[in-house]
């Protein structure tokens, strides 16, 4: 399934279930952003960046994970750790469990 900005933008704030080798965790979708095409031919999709946050109780390594959401079904995405965006105040954001947030990105080219 090819994920589009139109599909994911309304899901900002939703929780996504991610299957890991030690169980399932939740990632909250914080941002969805179309990235510049920078000369890509029209036959290529517009790059799409998703930013997620989760609890610091379990850190994910960069890897392929099964990600599930009711609106999108099950997909395999490459998830990579990301630094908090200081300009957006993400470094001050606490997770709902009271701990620090960890951030992740998914990039679709």
C-alpha positions as CSV (number, residue, x, y, z in Angstrom):
1,X,0.0,0.0,0.0
2,X,1.3,3.4,-0.9
3,X,0.7,5.8,1.9
4,X,-0.2,9.4,1.0
5,X,-0.2,12.7,2.9
6,X,-4.0,12.9,2.4
7,X,-4.4,9.6,4.2
8,X,-2.1,10.3,7.2
9,X,-2.6,14.0,7.9
10,X,-6.0,13.4,9.5
11,X,-4.4,10.8,11.7
12,X,-2.0,13.2,13.5
13,X,-2.5,12.6,17.3
14,X,-3.5,8.9,16.7
15,X,-1.7,6.0,18.2
16,X,-0.1,3.4,15.9
17,X,0.7,-0.1,17.1
18,X,4.2,-1.4,16.4
19,X,5.2,-5.0,16.7
20,X,8.7,-5.6,18.2
21,X,10.5,-8.7,19.2
22,X,9.6,-8.1,22.8
23,X,6.0,-7.1,22.3
24,X,3.8,-4.3,21.0
25,X,4.4,-0.6,21.6
26,X,2.5,2.5,20.7
27,X,3.8,5.4,18.7
28,X,1.9,8.7,18.5
29,X,1.9,10.4,15.1
30,X,3.0,14.0,15.7
31,X,3.7,15.3,12.2
32,X,3.1,14.4,8.5
33,X,4.9,16.5,6.0
34,X,5.4,16.3,2.2
35,X,9.0,17.0,1.4
36,X,10.4,18.9,-1.6
37,X,10.5,16.9,-4.8
38,X,13.9,18.4,-5.8
39,X,13.7,17.4,-9.5
40,X,12.1,14.0,-9.0
41,X,10.3,12.9,-12.2
42,X,6.5,12.9,-12.0
43,X,6.5,9.1,-12.1
44,X,7.9,9.1,-8.5
45,X,5.8,9.9,-5.5
46,X,6.2,13.1,-3.5
47,X,8.5,12.2,-0.5
48,X,6.5,12.0,2.8
49,X,8.0,12.3,6.3
50,X,6.2,11.0,9.4
51,X,7.4,11.9,12.9
52,X,6.3,9.8,15.9
53,X,6.8,10.0,19.6
54,X,6.8,7.2,22.2
55,X,7.7,6.5,25.8
56,X,11.4,6.3,26.7
57,X,10.8,3.0,28.5
58,X,11.7,1.1,25.3
59,X,13.9,2.5,22.6
60,X,13.6,1.2,19.0
61,X,16.6,0.6,16.8
62,X,16.4,1.5,13.2
63,X,14.7,-1.5,11.6
64,X,11.7,-2.7,9.7
65,X,8.6,-3.0,11.8
66,X,5.0,-4.1,11.3
67,X,2.9,-1.0,12.0
68,X,-0.8,-1.1,12.4
69,X,-3.6,1.5,12.4
70,X,-7.3,0.9,11.8
71,X,-7.4,3.4,8.9
72,X,-4.3,2.1,7.2
73,X,-4.2,-1.6,8.1
74,X,-0.9,-3.5,8.6
75,X,2.2,-2.2,6.9
76,X,5.9,-2.8,7.1
77,X,7.8,0.5,7.6
78,X,11.4,1.4,8.2
79,X,11.4,3.3,11.5
80,X,14.5,5.3,12.5
81,X,15.3,7.2,15.7
82,X,15.2,11.0,15.3
83,X,16.3,13.9,17.4
84,X,13.7,16.2,19.0
85,X,13.1,19.4,17.1
86,X,14.1,22.2,19.5
87,X,12.4,24.8,17.3
88,X,9.1,23.0,18.0
89,X,9.7,22.5,21.7
90,X,9.9,18.7,21.3
91,X,12.8,18.5,23.7
92,X,10.5,19.7,26.5
93,X,7.6,17.4,25.8
94,X,6.9,14.7,28.3
95,X,5.2,11.4,27.4
96,X,1.9,10.7,29.0
97,X,3.7,8.2,31.3
98,X,5.6,11.2,32.8
99,X,9.0,10.2,31.2
100,X,10.8,11.8,28.3
101,X,9.7,11.2,24.8
102,X,11.7,9.4,22.2
103,X,11.2,10.4,18.5
104,X,11.1,8.4,15.4
105,X,10.8,9.1,11.7
106,X,9.4,7.2,8.7
107,X,10.3,8.5,5.2
108,X,8.5,7.4,2.1
109,X,10.3,8.2,-1.2
